[in-house]
């Protein structure tokens, strides 16, 4: 629940509670006051009735009044009172009805007048409800007013949340939202300080990996040439093993360079409409020698769906997914690539008939340098453990989502969802 909703509900609850207590107190006092007024009115009516001659039509139910001469009933309902009372007002039950009885006595003559208490309460409640109805309407109006005031008071937080939500993953610039509220200013200053420290750590890691990879390329190239010359002269198993290790190291360096390039701030300048199906076609053509050597059945399904993106990042992401599927699918297996468009997003799926990944390890394969089984991978296929980390990083740049499932053949199915609005995937 949002802070705004909590504040509004808290204030309205307190307001309703206070008004309820005030209404209960007011209701009790109103009943007491109306009882006094009704009693006074009943006594006045009894006095007027005493001045009227006997036998006159009083337009009063006969069972609600009496006239006494001394202790003798001369007119009225004989069952109302058996004899005049000593008090001017009393409450009694008469024939299953509660009555309020007033008595006016003068010169040995007493006039008794009664009225049902239920009628008195009904009239009192009508008056009280008429007074309380405007207050209840006022509560609704005040609730709307409180909601608007709280919304305006929390607007700086809303703007700050919107700016953070729309910020790109690699944007470490200072926050533009500078609220005047004293409570929020320290939050903005703390976030800006955190962004500065994060940017420094980010750049330090990025430049170190990129510079190290660049520095390694030259000696690796020289080592590769020397090993090639050595293998031309001698058919040595140790030299072949060293050559395999150099190839693996070279692959790792290329992956590190690819990771550095996908972190570049300049890639957003190259955004344009890109066809995922066309990219998939070119990658499959590049990797087809591997497909053919393993006698795999590879297929591509989907129409040419365009998204706003940068060619290199999309190519690196898709190539890593398809390359992994080909690499870890046994001879004679199947690989299927599909591109779907549901109108709001583009979904890329890469499924294979390989050994798959255990469910409890699927989240860990996005960690850098992590491989299932470590160096003793079940397939004994060499790898750097950077491919899926690069894939996840690129998907983060595009604000997409990735999930790992079991394919229809029991292998691995990677599902990549790219954005809800393709034209704004990489904005800001």
C-alpha angles and dihedrals in degrees: 000000000000124000090243093056091046093051094046093048092046094049094044091047091051091046093049091047093051092046091047092054090046091049092049091049091045091047092054093047091045091053091050092049095045090048089056092048093047091048091051091048091048091052091049090051090049089052091051090047091054091059093055119095121250119271095026117138102250098180088232124122104262093228090061099063144043140185121209132193102201103309094336121100108226101173142003137039111342091203097057096077128357090211137351115285130230095236128069094224133032142154121229144162116247123179094335094315130104112229135188107219126200123192128198118187129188130163097348090313120112128189119199122197126179136186131186113260090215090065090049092052092046091054092044092052091049090054093046093047089050089054095045099046094078089049092054091050088049090055090058092048091047091050090056090047091050091050092052092047092049091047091052092046091052095043093103090057090048092051091047091050091049092051092050092046094052095044117112119245093247097043110109098163120132118277114264094207108097107174121196092218110110092217094058101040094076089051092054092046091049092049091049091051090049091050091052093051092045091050091051092050091044094051092043091054094042096049093043093053093042095046092045091050092049092049091050095052095072098051090041091054091049091047090049091053093047091049090050091052091046092052089050089060102035132029094216124163093211091054090050091051090050089050091054090050091050090051090051092048091047090052090051091051091050090050091050090051090049090051090051093050093051088056092056119123091218098065093085090063089067097055115139141136109299128187111224092197092054091049090050091050093053092047093049089051090052093048096039094102088063090047092050094046090056094040091235126170107229125180137180122207129184144063128270100282114179127212131178105258150119119269099226098050093046091046093050092049096047094041092055091050096048093040091053091049091052094043097051098039113097122236113292092019131131135253122186126189120189136177119200132183119201094178096259102052143007118243121204117195127188114185130176140179095234129119094284127211125280112253094240092056099046095093093048096058088076089065114101116259092005118135129175105259092006114239088346094067112177091240093046087226113146119239143157100229092232102099099086091040088058091046092052092046093053092047088052090055089054092044090237134138134241130198134178121220139164112271125230089260095051095260129102127302118194115200119195119188114194114204137301094252112033094195091061101036096115102024122132 
